[in-house]
Amino acid sequence: AAREVRHPTGPSYKQKVSVATMRTKIQEVFGTMLSADQTYQSEHTSTWTKDLADEIKAKMREMALPRYKFMVQVVIGEQRGEGVR
Amino acid sequence: MVDDLQSSEESAFVGEQVERIAIQSIELHLKDRQYEEGSVAGWIDLICDSCIQGLSALNKPFKYVVSCLIMQKNGAGIHSAVSCHWDTVTDGCSVIRWPGDKHKDH
């Protein structure tokens, strides 16, 4: 039987997310929430990591992209010369 | 139309199943190894590949995102957080720390 209806398997061009916009928004969050001369403090870093992830997710939701799901992961590590990959 | 009982078992995110696959993938490549700067990048790729292969083999109607971080042990602290915007009925997330926590601080 011939398929007469075409089902879209992805978002239409207009509804597609722009990686560049996402990157700019994330940089904005870094600008407001991080500073170059911050020192590592174990007690409040765990809240800080969560706040960053939630703030970035909120910015993504502001973009109001239809039908998109978001996963934001934030990792903050202490710089002590260890190798990290 | 799909049978309701069948669809709820086959399209649910089962945390234990996912954790088992992830831990197997990690142990396969990292068991009894020491940190090696030259090999770490390769291990990360292998672990992610093994995870994805194991997860796709479950044949569930899911997309998967696998992230792997390897850090050398030298006493430095690290924190990680995940924030997700998805359908809480069907979607889920598993975070695995390996080797497991021997001392639980804070």
N, CA and C atoms of all chains as a GROMACS GRO file, in nm:
protein
  573
    1ALA      N    1   0.086  -0.120   0.000
    1ALA     CA    2   0.000   0.000   0.000
    1ALA      C    3   0.089   0.124   0.000
    2ALA      N    4   0.057   0.220  -0.084
    2ALA     CA    5   0.142   0.339  -0.095
    2ALA      C    6   0.113   0.434   0.020
    3ARG      N    7   0.222   0.494   0.077
    3ARG     CA    8   0.204   0.588   0.187
    3ARG      C    9   0.171   0.724   0.128
    4GLU      N   10   0.050   0.774   0.158
    4GLU     CA   11   0.014   0.904   0.101
    4GLU      C   12   0.050   1.017   0.195
    5VAL      N   13   0.051   0.987   0.326
    5VAL     CA   14   0.081   1.094   0.421
    5VAL      C   15   0.229   1.086   0.457
    6ARG      N   16   0.299   1.199   0.451
    6ARG     CA   17   0.440   1.199   0.488
    6ARG      C   18   0.452   1.244   0.633
    7HIS      N   19   0.518   1.159   0.718
    7HIS     CA   20   0.534   1.196   0.859
    7HIS      C   21   0.669   1.259   0.881
    8PRO      N   22   0.673   1.380   0.934
    8PRO     CA   23   0.802   1.444   0.956
    8PRO      C   24   0.879   1.373   1.066
    9THR      N   25   1.006   1.344   1.045
    9THR     CA   26   1.084   1.274   1.147
    9THR      C   27   1.168   1.370   1.228
   10GLY      N   28   1.163   1.500   1.193
   10GLY     CA   29   1.241   1.597   1.270
   10GLY      C   30   1.170   1.729   1.265
   11PRO      N   31   1.220   1.829   1.339
   11PRO     CA   32   1.155   1.960   1.339
   11PRO      C   33   1.170   2.027   1.203
   12SER      N   34   1.072   2.111   1.170
   12SER     CA   35   1.082   2.187   1.047
   12SER      C   36   1.196   2.287   1.061
   13TYR      N   37   1.246   2.336   0.953
   13TYR     CA   38   1.361   2.425   0.953
   13TYR      C   39   1.342   2.543   1.047
   14LYS      N   40   1.221   2.600   1.048
   14LYS     CA   41   1.198   2.718   1.133
   14LYS      C   42   1.200   2.682   1.280
   15GLN      N   43   1.159   2.556   1.311
   15GLN     CA   44   1.149   2.517   1.452
   15GLN      C   45   1.276   2.457   1.506
   16LYS      N   46   1.380   2.451   1.424
   16LYS     CA   47   1.503   2.386   1.469
   16LYS      C   48   1.579   2.474   1.565
   17VAL      N   49   1.646   2.411   1.660
   17VAL     CA   50   1.722   2.487   1.758
   17VAL      C   51   1.851   2.538   1.695
   18SER      N   52   1.895   2.655   1.740
   18SER     CA   53   2.020   2.710   1.690
   18SER      C   54   2.128   2.689   1.795
   19VAL      N   55   2.230   2.610   1.761
   19VAL     CA   56   2.336   2.582   1.858
   19VAL      C   57   2.408   2.710   1.898
   20ALA      N   58   2.424   2.802   1.802
   20ALA     CA   59   2.493   2.927   1.831
   20ALA      C   60   2.417   3.008   1.935
   21THR      N   61   2.284   3.014   1.922
   21THR     CA   62   2.204   3.088   2.020
   21THR      C   63   2.217   3.026   2.158
   22MET      N   64   2.212   2.891   2.161
   22MET     CA   65   2.223   2.821   2.289
   22MET      C   66   2.355   2.853   2.355
   23ARG      N   67   2.463   2.852   2.272
   23ARG     CA   68   2.596   2.879   2.326
   23ARG      C   69   2.601   3.020   2.385
   24THR      N   70   2.543   3.118   2.313
   24THR     CA   71   2.546   3.256   2.363
   24THR      C   72   2.474   3.265   2.496
   25LYS      N   73   2.356   3.199   2.505
   25LYS     CA   74   2.280   3.204   2.630
   25LYS      C   75   2.358   3.142   2.745
   26ILE      N   76   2.427   3.031   2.716
   26ILE     CA   77   2.504   2.965   2.822
   26ILE      C   78   2.618   3.055   2.867
   27GLN      N   79   2.683   3.123   2.770
   27GLN     CA   80   2.791   3.215   2.807
   27GLN      C   81   2.737   3.328   2.894
   28GLU      N   82   2.614   3.372   2.865
   28GLU     CA   83   2.554   3.477   2.947
   28GLU      C   84   2.542   3.431   3.091
   29VAL      N   85   2.498   3.306   3.109
   29VAL     CA   86   2.484   3.253   3.245
   29VAL      C   87   2.620   3.248   3.314
   30PHE      N   88   2.722   3.204   3.241
   30PHE     CA   89   2.857   3.200   3.299
   30PHE      C   90   2.900   3.339   3.340
   31GLY      N   91   2.869   3.437   3.253
   31GLY     CA   92   2.908   3.576   3.283
   31GLY      C   93   2.849   3.625   3.412
   32THR      N   94   2.721   3.590   3.439
   32THR     CA   95   2.659   3.640   3.561
   32THR      C   96   2.692   3.555   3.683
   33MET      N   97   2.714   3.423   3.663
   33MET     CA   98   2.729   3.338   3.780
   33MET      C   99   2.872   3.295   3.812
   34LEU      N  100   2.967   3.316   3.720
   34LEU     CA  101   3.105   3.275   3.749
   34LEU      C  102   3.196   3.397   3.743
   35SER      N  103   3.304   3.394   3.815
   35SER     CA  104   3.402   3.503   3.802
   35SER      C  105   3.542   3.442   3.801
   36ALA      N  106   3.634   3.508   3.733
   36ALA     CA  107   3.768   3.452   3.709
   36ALA      C  108   3.847   3.429   3.837
   37ASP      N  109   3.820   3.508   3.943
   37ASP     CA  110   3.904   3.491   4.062
   37ASP      C  111   3.830   3.419   4.174
   38GLN      N  112   3.748   3.323   4.138
   38GLN     CA  113   3.676   3.247   4.240
   38GLN      C  114   3.762   3.132   4.289
   39THR      N  115   3.764   3.107   4.420
   39THR     CA  116   3.840   2.993   4.471
   39THR      C  117   3.744   2.880   4.504
   40TYR      N  118   3.796   2.758   4.500
   40TYR     CA  119   3.715   2.639   4.524
   40TYR      C  120   3.679   2.627   4.671
   41GLN      N  121   3.549   2.614   4.700
   41GLN     CA  122   3.507   2.590   4.839
   41GLN      C  123   3.413   2.472   4.837
   42SER      N  124   3.455   2.360   4.898
   42SER     CA  125   3.377   2.238   4.883
   42SER      C  126   3.234   2.250   4.935
   43GLU      N  127   3.211   2.327   5.043
   43GLU     CA  128   3.075   2.329   5.099
   43GLU      C  129   2.975   2.387   5.004
   44HIS      N  130   3.008   2.504   4.943
   44HIS     CA  131   2.897   2.560   4.865
   44HIS      C  132   2.907   2.533   4.716
   45THR      N  133   3.013   2.460   4.672
   45THR     CA  134   3.022   2.427   4.529
   45THR      C  135   2.909   2.337   4.484
   46SER      N  136   2.862   2.245   4.572
   46SER     CA  137   2.757   2.154   4.525
   46SER      C  138   2.629   2.230   4.496
   47THR      N  139   2.596   2.332   4.578
   47THR     CA  140   2.476   2.413   4.549
   47THR      C  141   2.499   2.496   4.425
   48TRP      N  142   2.619   2.548   4.414
   48TRP     CA  143   2.656   2.632   4.301
   48TRP      C  144   2.640   2.557   4.168
   49THR      N  145   2.687   2.429   4.167
   49THR     CA  146   2.676   2.347   4.045
   49THR      C  147   2.529   2.329   4.008
   50LYS      N  148   2.447   2.298   4.109
   50LYS     CA  149   2.304   2.277   4.083
   50LYS      C  150   2.239   2.405   4.032
   51ASP      N  151   2.275   2.520   4.094
   51ASP     CA  152   2.216   2.647   4.052
   51ASP      C  153   2.250   2.679   3.908
   52LEU      N  154   2.376   2.653   3.872
   52LEU     CA  155   2.419   2.679   3.733
   52LEU      C  156   2.336   2.595   3.636
   53ALA      N  157   2.323   2.464   3.669
   53ALA     CA  158   2.249   2.375   3.579
   53ALA      C  159   2.104   2.421   3.566
   54ASP      N  160   2.043   2.459   3.679
   54ASP     CA  161   1.903   2.503   3.674
   54ASP      C  162   1.888   2.633   3.598
   55GLU      N  163   1.985   2.725   3.616
   55GLU     CA  164   1.977   2.854   3.548
   55GLU      C  165   1.989   2.836   3.397
   56ILE      N  166   2.083   2.748   3.355
   56ILE     CA  167   2.100   2.722   3.212
   56ILE      C  168   1.974   2.659   3.155
   57LYS      N  169   1.915   2.564   3.231
   57LYS     CA  170   1.794   2.500   3.182
   57LYS      C  171   1.682   2.602   3.169
   58ALA      N  172   1.674   2.697   3.265
   58ALA     CA  173   1.570   2.800   3.258
   58ALA      C  174   1.588   2.886   3.133
   59LYS      N  175   1.714   2.919   3.101
   59LYS     CA  176   1.740   3.000   2.982
   59LYS      C  177   1.699   2.924   2.856
   60MET      N  178   1.723   2.792   2.855
   60MET     CA  179   1.685   2.712   2.739
   60MET      C  180   1.533   2.712   2.725
   61ARG      N  181   1.462   2.702   2.839
   61ARG     CA  182   1.316   2.700   2.832
   61ARG      C  183   1.261   2.832   2.784
   62GLU      N  184   1.335   2.941   2.813
   62GLU     CA  185   1.293   3.074   2.765
   62GLU      C  186   1.290   3.080   2.614
   63MET      N  187   1.375   2.997   2.550
   63MET     CA  188   1.380   2.998   2.404
   63MET      C  189   1.250   2.943   2.344
   64ALA      N  190   1.167   2.879   2.427
   64ALA     CA  191   1.035   2.832   2.386
   64ALA      C  192   1.038   2.750   2.257
   65LEU      N  193   1.127   2.652   2.252
   65LEU     CA  194   1.135   2.566   2.133
   65LEU      C  195   1.031   2.455   2.148
   66PRO      N  196   0.944   2.442   2.049
   66PRO     CA  197   0.837   2.341   2.062
   66PRO      C  198   0.890   2.199   2.058
   67ARG      N  199   0.845   2.116   2.148
   67ARG     CA  200   0.871   1.972   2.150
   67ARG      C  201   1.015   1.935   2.180
   68TYR      N  202   1.098   2.028   2.224
   68TYR     CA  203   1.235   1.993   2.254
   68TYR      C  204   1.249   1.953   2.400
   69LYS      N  205   1.337   1.857   2.427
   69LYS     CA  206   1.371   1.822   2.564
   69LYS      C  207   1.514   1.871   2.587
   70PHE      N  208   1.547   1.905   2.711
   70PHE     CA  209   1.682   1.954   2.739
   70PHE      C  210   1.746   1.873   2.850
   71MET      N  211   1.876   1.850   2.834
   71MET     CA  212   1.955   1.787   2.941
   71MET      C  213   2.075   1.875   2.962
   72VAL      N  214   2.090   1.931   3.082
   72VAL     CA  215   2.202   2.018   3.111
   72VAL      C  216   2.289   1.950   3.215
   73GLN      N  217   2.419   1.939   3.187
   73GLN     CA  218   2.509   1.880   3.286
   73GLN      C  219   2.619   1.981   3.316
   74VAL      N  220   2.642   2.007   3.443
   74VAL     CA  221   2.747   2.101   3.483
   74VAL      C  222   2.846   2.026   3.571
   75VAL      N  223   2.975   2.039   3.541
   75VAL     CA  224   3.077   1.976   3.623
   75VAL      C  225   3.173   2.084   3.668
   76ILE      N  226   3.193   2.094   3.799
   76ILE     CA  227   3.291   2.191   3.852
   76ILE      C  228   3.396   2.113   3.926
   77GLY      N  229   3.523   2.131   3.890
   77GLY     CA  230   3.630   2.058   3.955
   77GLY      C  231   3.735   2.153   4.010
   78GLU      N  232   3.802   2.110   4.116
   78GLU     CA  233   3.906   2.190   4.176
   78GLU      C  234   4.033   2.173   4.093
   79GLN      N  235   4.100   2.284   4.067
   79GLN     CA  236   4.222   2.273   3.987
   79GLN      C  237   4.340   2.243   4.078
   80ARG      N  238   4.391   2.121   4.067
   80ARG     CA  239   4.507   2.086   4.150
   80ARG      C  240   4.609   2.014   4.065
   81GLY      N  241   4.601   2.034   3.935
   81GLY     CA  242   4.698   1.972   3.846
   81GLY      C  243   4.664   1.829   3.808
   82GLU      N  244   4.546   1.781   3.850
   82GLU     CA  245   4.513   1.643   3.815
   82GLU      C  246   4.469   1.636   3.669
   83GLY      N  247   4.480   1.519   3.611
   83GLY     CA  248   4.434   1.502   3.474
   83GLY      C  249   4.284   1.478   3.476
   84VAL      N  250   4.215   1.541   3.380
   84VAL     CA  251   4.070   1.520   3.370
   84VAL      C  252   4.037   1.505   3.223
   85ARG      N  253   3.953   1.409   3.191
   85ARG     CA  254   3.913   1.393   3.051
   85ARG      C  255   3.762   1.380   3.046
   86MET      N  256  -0.292  -0.069   1.699
   86MET     CA  257  -0.270  -0.003   1.829
   86MET      C  258  -0.193  -0.098   1.920
   87VAL      N  259  -0.102  -0.045   1.995
   87VAL     CA  260  -0.016  -0.130   2.080
   87VAL      C  261  -0.090  -0.167   2.206
   88ASP      N  262  -0.068  -0.290   2.251
   88ASP     CA  263  -0.128  -0.338   2.375
   88ASP      C  264  -0.075  -0.253   2.491
   89ASP      N  265  -0.164  -0.208   2.581
   89ASP     CA  266  -0.121  -0.116   2.688
   89ASP      C  267  -0.018  -0.176   2.781
   90LEU      N  268  -0.037  -0.298   2.826
   90LEU     CA  269   0.056  -0.359   2.921
   90LEU      C  270   0.194  -0.372   2.859
   91GLN      N  271   0.196  -0.417   2.736
   91GLN     CA  272   0.324  -0.435   2.667
   91GLN      C  273   0.396  -0.302   2.653
   92SER      N  274   0.321  -0.197   2.614
   92SER     CA  275   0.390  -0.071   2.589
   92SER      C  276   0.444  -0.011   2.718
   93SER      N  277   0.377  -0.032   2.833
   93SER     CA  278   0.429   0.031   2.954
   93SER      C  279   0.556  -0.037   3.001
   94GLU      N  280   0.571  -0.168   2.977
   94GLU     CA  281   0.696  -0.234   3.019
   94GLU      C  282   0.808  -0.204   2.922
   95GLU      N  283   0.775  -0.201   2.795
   95GLU     CA  284   0.882  -0.187   2.696
   95GLU      C  285   0.923  -0.043   2.673
   96SER      N  286   0.845   0.053   2.718
   96SER     CA  287   0.885   0.190   2.692
   96SER      C  288   0.900   0.266   2.822
   97ALA      N  289   0.935   0.196   2.930
   97ALA     CA  290   0.962   0.267   3.054
   97ALA      C  291   1.112   0.273   3.076
   98PHE      N  292   1.156   0.378   3.141
   98PHE     CA  293   1.297   0.390   3.174
   98PHE      C  294   1.321   0.308   3.301
   99VAL      N  295   1.401   0.202   3.290
   99VAL     CA  296   1.427   0.118   3.406
   99VAL      C  297   1.567   0.149   3.457
  100GLY      N  298   1.574   0.219   3.569
  100GLY     CA  299   1.702   0.266   3.623
  100GLY      C  300   1.803   0.156   3.648
  101GLU      N  301   1.759   0.045   3.710
  101GLU     CA  302   1.855  -0.062   3.746
  101GLU      C  303   1.917  -0.122   3.623
  102GLN      N  304   1.835  -0.138   3.520
  102GLN     CA  305   1.884  -0.198   3.396
  102GLN      C  306   1.994  -0.110   3.336
  103VAL      N  307   1.966   0.020   3.333
  103VAL     CA  308   2.061   0.114   3.275
  103VAL      C  309   2.188   0.118   3.357
  104GLU      N  310   2.175   0.118   3.490
  104GLU     CA  311   2.294   0.122   3.576
  104GLU      C  312   2.381   0.000   3.555
  105ARG      N  313   2.315  -0.116   3.540
  105ARG     CA  314   2.390  -0.239   3.521
  105ARG      C  315   2.472  -0.231   3.394
  106ILE      N  316   2.412  -0.182   3.287
  106ILE     CA  317   2.483  -0.172   3.160
  106ILE      C  318   2.600  -0.076   3.173
  107ALA      N  319   2.577   0.038   3.241
  107ALA     CA  320   2.684   0.138   3.255
  107ALA      C  321   2.799   0.081   3.336
  108ILE      N  322   2.770   0.016   3.449
  108ILE     CA  323   2.876  -0.038   3.535
  108ILE      C  324   2.953  -0.146   3.462
  109GLN      N  325   2.884  -0.230   3.387
  109GLN     CA  326   2.954  -0.334   3.311
  109GLN      C  327   3.050  -0.270   3.210
  110SER      N  328   3.002  -0.165   3.142
  110SER     CA  329   3.086  -0.099   3.042
  110SER      C  330   3.210  -0.041   3.107
  111ILE      N  331   3.193   0.021   3.226
  111ILE     CA  332   3.307   0.084   3.293
  111ILE      C  333   3.406  -0.023   3.337
  112GLU      N  334   3.355  -0.129   3.402
  112GLU     CA  335   3.446  -0.231   3.454
  112GLU      C  336   3.519  -0.302   3.342
  113LEU      N  337   3.452  -0.318   3.230
  113LEU     CA  338   3.516  -0.385   3.116
  113LEU      C  339   3.644  -0.314   3.075
  114HIS      N  340   3.643  -0.181   3.081
  114HIS     CA  341   3.759  -0.107   3.031
  114HIS      C  342   3.851  -0.054   3.140
  115LEU      N  343   3.801  -0.036   3.263
  115LEU     CA  344   3.884   0.028   3.365
  115LEU      C  345   3.929  -0.064   3.478
  116LYS      N  346   3.875  -0.186   3.483
  116LYS     CA  347   3.907  -0.271   3.598
  116LYS      C  348   4.058  -0.292   3.611
  117ASP      N  349   4.111  -0.271   3.731
  117ASP     CA  350   4.253  -0.291   3.761
  117ASP      C  351   4.346  -0.203   3.680
  118ARG      N  352   4.297  -0.089   3.623
  118ARG     CA  353   4.388  -0.003   3.549
  118ARG      C  354   4.423   0.119   3.635
  119GLN      N  355   4.541   0.173   3.605
  119GLN     CA  356   4.582   0.297   3.668
  119GLN      C  357   4.561   0.411   3.569
  120TYR      N  358   4.552   0.534   3.622
  120TYR     CA  359   4.532   0.649   3.534
  120TYR      C  360   4.652   0.664   3.441
  121GLU      N  361   4.627   0.674   3.312
  121GLU     CA  362   4.733   0.696   3.213
  121GLU      C  363   4.688   0.808   3.120
  122GLU      N  364   4.763   0.917   3.122
  122GLU     CA  365   4.725   1.034   3.043
  122GLU      C  366   4.703   1.000   2.896
  123GLY      N  367   4.789   0.913   2.841
  123GLY     CA  368   4.780   0.883   2.698
  123GLY      C  369   4.659   0.798   2.663
  124SER      N  370   4.616   0.714   2.759
  124SER     CA  371   4.507   0.619   2.726
  124SER      C  372   4.368   0.669   2.760
  125VAL      N  373   4.360   0.774   2.843
  125VAL     CA  374   4.229   0.813   2.895
  125VAL      C  375   4.128   0.847   2.786
  126ALA      N  376   4.173   0.924   2.685
  126ALA     CA  377   4.079   0.964   2.578
  126ALA      C  378   4.019   0.841   2.512
  127GLY      N  379   4.104   0.739   2.490
  127GLY     CA  380   4.055   0.616   2.429
  127GLY      C  381   3.955   0.545   2.519
  128TRP      N  382   3.984   0.539   2.649
  128TRP     CA  383   3.892   0.471   2.742
  128TRP      C  384   3.756   0.536   2.742
  129ILE      N  385   3.755   0.669   2.741
  129ILE     CA  386   3.627   0.742   2.741
  129ILE      C  387   3.543   0.700   2.622
  130ASP      N  388   3.606   0.698   2.504
  130ASP     CA  389   3.532   0.659   2.383
  130ASP      C  390   3.481   0.517   2.394
  131LEU      N  391   3.567   0.426   2.443
  131LEU     CA  392   3.526   0.286   2.452
  131LEU      C  393   3.411   0.269   2.550
  132ILE      N  394   3.419   0.338   2.664
  132ILE     CA  395   3.313   0.324   2.764
  132ILE      C  396   3.181   0.376   2.707
  133CYS      N  397   3.185   0.494   2.642
  133CYS     CA  398   3.061   0.549   2.585
  133CYS      C  399   3.006   0.456   2.479
  134ASP      N  400   3.093   0.401   2.394
  134ASP     CA  401   3.047   0.309   2.290
  134ASP      C  402   2.982   0.186   2.351
  135SER      N  403   3.048   0.126   2.450
  135SER     CA  404   2.991   0.005   2.513
  135SER      C  405   2.855   0.036   2.574
  136CYS      N  406   2.843   0.152   2.639
  136CYS     CA  407   2.716   0.189   2.700
  136CYS      C  408   2.607   0.199   2.594
  137ILE      N  409   2.637   0.272   2.487
  137ILE     CA  410   2.536   0.292   2.383
  137ILE      C  411   2.497   0.159   2.319
  138GLN      N  412   2.596   0.073   2.296
  138GLN     CA  413   2.563  -0.057   2.236
  138GLN      C  414   2.470  -0.135   2.327
  139GLY      N  415   2.504  -0.138   2.457
  139GLY     CA  416   2.421  -0.212   2.552
  139GLY      C  417   2.281  -0.154   2.559
  140LEU      N  418   2.270  -0.019   2.558
  140LEU     CA  419   2.140   0.045   2.569
  140LEU      C  420   2.056   0.024   2.444
  141SER      N  421   2.118   0.034   2.326
  141SER     CA  422   2.039   0.015   2.202
  141SER      C  423   1.990  -0.128   2.192
  142ALA      N  424   2.067  -0.222   2.250
  142ALA     CA  425   2.027  -0.362   2.244
  142ALA      C  426   1.897  -0.386   2.320
  143LEU      N  427   1.860  -0.294   2.410
  143LEU     CA  428   1.735  -0.310   2.483
  143LEU      C  429   1.614  -0.287   2.393
  144ASN      N  430   1.638  -0.228   2.276
  144ASN     CA  431   1.531  -0.203   2.178
  144ASN      C  432   1.413  -0.126   2.234
  145LYS      N  433   1.443  -0.024   2.311
  145LYS     CA  434   1.335   0.058   2.366
  145LYS      C  435   1.323   0.186   2.284
  146PRO      N  436   1.203   0.243   2.279
  146PRO     CA  437   1.186   0.365   2.199
  146PRO      C  438   1.244   0.487   2.269
  147PHE      N  439   1.378   0.488   2.285
  147PHE     CA  440   1.442   0.598   2.354
  147PHE      C  441   1.557   0.653   2.273
  148LYS      N  442   1.588   0.780   2.296
  148LYS     CA  443   1.714   0.836   2.251
  148LYS      C  444   1.802   0.833   2.374
  149TYR      N  445   1.933   0.816   2.358
  149TYR     CA  446   2.021   0.810   2.473
  149TYR      C  447   2.128   0.915   2.464
  150VAL      N  448   2.163   0.972   2.580
  150VAL     CA  449   2.275   1.064   2.587
  150VAL      C  450   2.369   1.004   2.691
  151VAL      N  451   2.493   0.974   2.652
  151VAL     CA  452   2.589   0.915   2.745
  151VAL      C  453   2.705   1.011   2.761
  152SER      N  454   2.739   1.040   2.886
  152SER     CA  455   2.850   1.131   2.911
  152SER      C  456   2.946   1.061   3.006
  153CYS      N  457   3.077   1.069   2.980
  153CYS     CA  458   3.174   1.000   3.065
  153CYS      C  459   3.283   1.097   3.106
  154LEU      N  460   3.314   1.100   3.235
  154LEU     CA  461   3.421   1.186   3.284
  154LEU      C  462   3.517   1.101   3.365
  155ILE      N  463   3.646   1.110   3.332
  155ILE     CA  464   3.747   1.035   3.408
  155ILE      C  465   3.840   1.136   3.472
  156MET      N  466   3.859   1.124   3.604
  156MET     CA  467   3.945   1.218   3.673
  156MET      C  468   4.048   1.145   3.755
  157GLN      N  469   4.171   1.195   3.748
  157GLN     CA  470   4.281   1.135   3.823
  157GLN      C  471   4.260   1.161   3.971
  158LYS      N  472   4.291   1.060   4.056
  158LYS     CA  473   4.271   1.079   4.199
  158LYS      C  474   4.391   1.150   4.257
  159ASN      N  475   4.372   1.275   4.300
  159ASN     CA  476   4.482   1.338   4.373
  159ASN      C  477   4.429   1.429   4.482
  160GLY      N  478   4.309   1.399   4.528
  160GLY     CA  479   4.255   1.472   4.641
  160GLY      C  480   4.172   1.593   4.603
  161ALA      N  481   4.173   1.632   4.476
  161ALA     CA  482   4.094   1.749   4.436
  161ALA      C  483   3.946   1.713   4.438
  162GLY      N  484   3.863   1.814   4.460
  162GLY     CA  485   3.720   1.791   4.467
  162GLY      C  486   3.656   1.810   4.331
  163ILE      N  487   3.541   1.747   4.313
  163ILE     CA  488   3.467   1.768   4.189
  163ILE      C  489   3.318   1.759   4.219
  164HIS      N  490   3.238   1.843   4.154
  164HIS     CA  491   3.094   1.842   4.171
  164HIS      C  492   3.029   1.836   4.035
  165SER      N  493   2.916   1.768   4.028
  165SER     CA  494   2.847   1.758   3.901
  165SER      C  495   2.698   1.769   3.926
  166ALA      N  496   2.627   1.839   3.837
  166ALA     CA  497   2.482   1.850   3.852
  166ALA      C  498   2.418   1.833   3.715
  167VAL      N  499   2.297   1.778   3.714
  167VAL     CA  500   2.224   1.759   3.590
  167VAL      C  501   2.086   1.821   3.606
  168SER      N  502   2.045   1.900   3.508
  168SER     CA  503   1.913   1.960   3.512
  168SER      C  504   1.845   1.928   3.380
  169CYS      N  505   1.726   1.866   3.386
  169CYS     CA  506   1.665   1.819   3.262
  169CYS      C  507   1.523   1.867   3.244
  170HIS      N  508   1.490   1.891   3.118
  170HIS     CA  509   1.355   1.935   3.084
  170HIS      C  510   1.301   1.829   2.989
  171TRP      N  511   1.216   1.739   3.044
  171TRP     CA  512   1.170   1.628   2.961
  171TRP      C  513   1.035   1.578   3.010
  172ASP      N  514   0.994   1.466   2.962
  172ASP     CA  515   0.868   1.408   3.005
  172ASP      C  516   0.896   1.315   3.123
  173THR      N  517   0.859   1.356   3.243
  173THR     CA  518   0.897   1.279   3.362
  173THR      C  519   0.831   1.141   3.367
  174VAL      N  520   0.724   1.123   3.289
  174VAL     CA  521   0.659   0.992   3.288
  174VAL      C  522   0.746   0.888   3.219
  175THR      N  523   0.806   0.925   3.107
  175THR     CA  524   0.880   0.827   3.028
  175THR      C  525   1.031   0.836   3.043
  176ASP      N  526   1.084   0.956   3.075
  176ASP     CA  527   1.229   0.975   3.068
  176ASP      C  528   1.297   0.965   3.202
  177GLY      N  529   1.425   0.933   3.199
  177GLY     CA  530   1.499   0.922   3.324
  177GLY      C  531   1.648   0.940   3.303
  178CYS      N  532   1.720   0.946   3.416
  178CYS     CA  533   1.863   0.972   3.413
  178CYS      C  534   1.931   0.884   3.517
  179SER      N  535   2.047   0.830   3.483
  179SER     CA  536   2.126   0.751   3.577
  179SER      C  537   2.265   0.811   3.587
  180VAL      N  538   2.311   0.838   3.708
  180VAL     CA  539   2.446   0.889   3.726
  180VAL      C  540   2.524   0.785   3.806
  181ILE      N  541   2.635   0.742   3.750
  181ILE     CA  542   2.713   0.638   3.816
  181ILE      C  543   2.850   0.691   3.853
  182ARG      N  544   2.891   0.663   3.977
  182ARG     CA  545   3.025   0.700   4.020
  182ARG      C  546   3.101   0.569   4.038
  183TRP      N  547   3.217   0.560   3.977
  183TRP     CA  548   3.292   0.435   3.985
  183TRP      C  549   3.436   0.465   4.014
  184PRO      N  550   3.508   0.402   4.106
  184PRO     CA  551   3.452   0.304   4.199
  184PRO      C  552   3.355   0.369   4.296
  185GLY      N  553   3.269   0.291   4.355
  185GLY     CA  554   3.163   0.347   4.440
  185GLY      C  555   3.218   0.421   4.560
  186ASP      N  556   3.132   0.500   4.623
  186ASP     CA  557   3.171   0.579   4.740
  186ASP      C  558   3.212   0.489   4.856
  187LYS      N  559   3.340   0.500   4.896
  187LYS     CA  560   3.381   0.423   5.014
  187LYS      C  561   3.366   0.509   5.137
  188HIS      N  562   3.394   0.643   5.124
  188HIS     CA  563   3.369   0.733   5.236
  188HIS      C  564   3.266   0.831   5.190
  189LYS      N  565   3.161   0.854   5.268
  189LYS     CA  566   3.061   0.950   5.226
  189LYS      C  567   3.081   1.078   5.304
  190ASP      N  568   3.136   1.181   5.236
  190ASP     CA  569   3.156   1.308   5.303
  190ASP      C  570   3.036   1.398   5.285
  191HIS      N  571   3.021   1.497   5.365
  191HIS     CA  572   2.912   1.597   5.356
  191HIS      C  573   2.777   1.529   5.351
   0.00000   0.00000   0.00000
